[in-house]
């Protein structure tokens, strides 16, 4: 856990490693928002509407091996 010296709010950084290319991705959120997400069962889009879809997905799946957004697109892109 880190403390943001500008706002004195605790932050939490979630990390995921792509199961295919091994790229590491990170997203940092406020601990108070993470606690709301976990304890109230809110949707990730409701707690962090300003995060990108890829960042929200990282929050959801950071505990499970998953491909990064680039590898995901390669896996599931439509073939011409």
N, C-alpha and C positions, 0 to 999 in steps of 0.2 A: 504494500500500500504506500502511496506517496501523498504528500501534502502540497497543494498548490499554494505557493507563497503569496500570490496576488489576491486570491480570494479566501485563503485559509480553509479551503474545503478539501476533504480527503477524496482522492481519486483511486480508481481501480483500473488496472490495465489487463485486458484479456488478450491472450496470444494464441494463435493457431499456426500450425505448420502444415502446408499442403502435403497431402499423402502422395502426390505424384512428382512435383518439381522441387519439393522441400522448401519453397519460399515461405518465409515467416511474415505473418501479418499481425498487426496490433491495432487495438482500439481502446481508448481511455475514456472512462465515464466517471461521473460522480458516484461515490459510495452511497449517498442518500437515494440516488435514482436506482442503483442496482438493488438496494434493499426494497424499494417500492416494487420493482419488477419481480423479485423473488417472493416477497411476503404477500403481496396483493394479487399475484397472478395476472398482472396486466400484460397486454400484448406489447412486444418489443417496439412496435411502431407507435404505440400510445405513449410510451415512456420517452423514446428518442425519435421524434418525428423528423428532426433535422439531420440525423445520420443517413448515410446512403444505404440502399438495400444491401450492398455487400458488407458494410460495417455492421448492420443489424444482424445479418446472417452469421457473422463471426461471433457475435455475442451469444447467439443461440447454439451454435455448433462447435464452439471452441474446445469442448471436452471430447468430441468424437472425431476420429480421423476423417477428413473430408478434403476434396480438392479446392484449391483457391478459385477465384472467379474466372481467371484466364483458363485454367485447366478444365473447369466446369463447362465453360463455353465450348472448348475443344471437344469434350466428351459428348456433349448433347447438341452440338450444332447440326443443322439439317444439311445433309449431303445434297449437292447440286445434281 
